[in-house]
């Protein structure tokens, strides 16, 4: 068994694809994925051994842990199907804050990403719907309740369902990292890190059998 703790949006992407690739190579390993209360809980659960690996953004101090940086996630604007966003499919921060927004509560990772991305506007957000139910966000956008910000993979999935998507000008990216303790990983943990590195064109030589 391999236990991984991941912030909710990161459990959708990139973790789902990484777990899929790992399970194809190691079908005998059972994966447990934990959902933390907040970003700081990811690092804490790795530190205390509740989870062997963690997936989080760069908002949490992790100096005492080993880390591997994954490719950045571009953040896109997701809007109701009938929204006119012009010919360039690009919106400035000042344009985005003029929309009614669908957000998660303060203190959540998704809200932190949205607040940071729109902070330069210098005006209060027009919150239309605030919900802890992340699975409801895209359906709410599709129903016309408001707009939101999502990582590219989730935004493109929403677009396939009929939502309009636009890039932010200037671009906003979400930096992601894999965490583990400095003590040796289990065989399954080492194999997962190697899988992640192979999937992201990293150097997995440090994770040869017995290297940690």
N, C-alpha and C positions, 0 to 999 in steps of 0.2 A: 504494500500500500504506500502511496505517496500523497501527502497532504500539502495543498497549496492554498494560500489565502490571497485573494485578489479584490481590488476595488471593483465595484459592480460593473462599470462600463468596460473595464479592462478584462473582466471575465467573458464578456461578449467578444471583444477583439482587443488584443491578439490571442488571448489565452485559449479560446475555443479551438482555433486552428492548430495551435501548438499541441494541445492535448490530443487532438485527432491524429496528428502526425506521430506523436509519441505512442499512442495506443496501437497504431498499425505496426510499429516496430517492436513493442513490448506488450502484447495483448494480455499477459498474465498479471500485469500490475493494475491494481484498482486505484483510481484517482479520487481523492476527496477534495472538493473545492469549497472553501469557507468564504462567507461574505462578512466583512468587518463592519463595525459601526461607522468608522471614519478612517481616513488615510493613515493616521498615526497608529491605528490598531494593527495595520498590516505589519509594520516593523516590529511592534511589540509582540505579536503572536509568533513571529520568526525568532525573536530573541529568547522567548521563554519556552520554545520548543513545541508550541501547539501546532505549528505548521513548519514543515522543513523548508519550504520555499514561499516567497511572497512576490506579488506583482503590484507595483505602486507607481505614483508619479514622483516628481522631484521636490514636492513640498515638505517632505518628512526628513529629518536628520537621520542618516544611516551610516555615520562614520565608523561605527563599530561592527558593521556587517560587510560581507563581500557583495559586490554588485556587478551587474552586467547591463549595459544600456541597450535597449531595443530601439528600433527605428521610431522616429517621432510620428505622432498621429496629427494629421492636419484637422483642424476644427472647421466645420462648415455650418452655414445657416440653413435651417430646415423650415420651410414655410408651407401654408395651406395650398392645395392644388390650384386655386384660382388667383394666386398672388401674382401681380405684375412686377417683375424684378428687372425689366429692361433687357436689352440685347446682350449685355456682357456677362450676365450671371455672376456679378460681383457687387457686393454691398460694403459701404463704409460702416464704421462703428456708429456714426451719427444716424445713418439710415436704419440700422438694426434696432437701436433703442427707441425708434419711433413706432415700432410694432408692439402689439400686445404680446407678452412672452409667457411661455409655459416653463416653469422652473421647479426644481426640487427644493426642499427646505434649506435654510442657511445651515452650514456645517457639513453638508454632504459634498462629496467630490464633484458631482455634476454641477452643483451650484457654484462651487469655487471656480471651476473652469469658466463658467458663463460670466461670473462677476469679474474675474480677471480680464477676460477678453473684452468686456464692454466698459471697463473702468475709465478709459481715456475719454469717454463721452462726457463725464462730469455731471451727469444728470441722473435722477432716480430712475430705476427700471420701471417700465409699465407692466407690472405682473398681472397677468390675466388669470392664471391657474397656478397654484402651488400645491404639489403633490409628492409624497414619498414613493408613490408607485411608478417606478421608472418604466415599467412595461406599458403604462398608460400614456406615456408622453407622445409617441408617434401616432397612436390612434387619435389623441386629442388634436394634434396638428392636422391630421387628415380630415378631421371633422370640422376644421375651421376655427378652433378655439384660440389659436395663437401660433406664434413661431417659437423656435428654440435653437440651441446650438448643440451639435453632436459630433463625435469623431467621424472621419470620412466613411469608414466602413458602415457604420450605423446610419449615417445620412444617405449613403447610396442605396441601402436597403429600403429606407423610407421613400426614396425617389422611385424605386421599382414598384412601390405601392401607390404611387400617384402624387407624392409631395413634390414641391419645387425645392431645389437646393441651390445655394449660391456660395461662392468663396467670400472670405473676409478680406478687405483691403484696409490696412496691410494684413498679410496672412498671420494666423495664430496657430501655433503648434503645441501639442501636449507631449511632454517628454516622459518616457516610461522606462522603468528599470526592474530587473529581476533581483531579488535579495535572497541571501542565505547566510547562516552563521559561519564564523571562521573555522570552526571545527570540521573534520572530514564529513562529507556528505555520504548518505547511504548509496548503495549501488544504483537504486532507482533514481535518487536525486541527481547523481552524476550523469546518468543517462539522459535525464530530462534536460539538464543544462547543455549537454552536448547536442541534443535535438534542437534546442532553442538557438544555439550558435550556428548550427548547420543551416537552419531555416533563415537566419538573418546574416549569413555570410561572415560570421565571426570565426575566430581561431579557437577551435576546440581542443588543441593539443594539450592545454593545461589540465584537461579533464580525462586524460588517459587513465586507464585502470590503475588505481593506487596512487595517483598523483596528489590527491588531497586527503 
